[in-house]
């Protein structure tokens, strides 16, 4: 069937274009394929979780049934309230929304639904499965805390290094005794391209691509080599430095540029672009216990 030919509401067409599971829409044809849709009445025994990760530039949302990710979307910050409404439409068994935010959002866009589902905003006062040894624990980003929690819960009794390659690249190390030790923060790929363009007179603004050669034979190729290879060398260098202190640890790579970088890194890593969403789900499950 040619779904592009169906006269769908704008919000639903967005989901199709974003790669949502089309078969899921066919399950609820009367509820979904209409222009003036309303919230589906809550039913008993709801148990699904809507996890929302508010980053510096984009929002990612995922619907979980136990530990299975059923639906995942990413969108601009100003679409938060409408996207939540759509996901509640598609998944009427959602009982709770859990939010980890380092970006700028209007909390009221989430609290708009608090009469229908439970709403949880993670904070430094929330319960996490590690000992925070950061010298300034109140300044540690909630996203980094959630990633650390996910590493502890998914990979017990191991040393773990979590690398989140997003707007910024963050490094977080949690030892086998579940002590969060700290890490590092550096500019991400997009920020490096933008910095070269914005703080020079003539360098162009480029979008990421693998450099053809380490030795760039044009200005554009030199920029690609400097940015992309610079990030790769940085990550590999940090990993080697950690190896000097810890003989063995698992490396988890996530974030918007995680898959892009994974193919070029020398070290063996566990790459998972949805690791933060999964960690949000596991943090919620941990608090339920």
Secondary structure, 3 states (H helix, E strand, C coil): CCHHHCCCCHHHHHHHHCCCCHHHHHHCHHHHCCCCCCCCCCCCCCCEEEEEEECCCCEEEEEEECCEEEEEEEECHHHHHHHHHHHHHHCCCEEEEEEEECCCCCHHHHHCCCCCCEEEECCCCCCCCCEECCCCHHHCCHHHHHHHHHHHHHCCCCCEEEEEECCEEEEEEECCCCEEEEEEEEECHHHHHHHHHHCCCCCCCCCCCCCCCCCCCCHHHHHHHHHHHHHHHHHHHHHHHHHHHCCCCEEEEECCCHHHHHCCCCCCCEECCCHHHHHHHHHHHHHHC
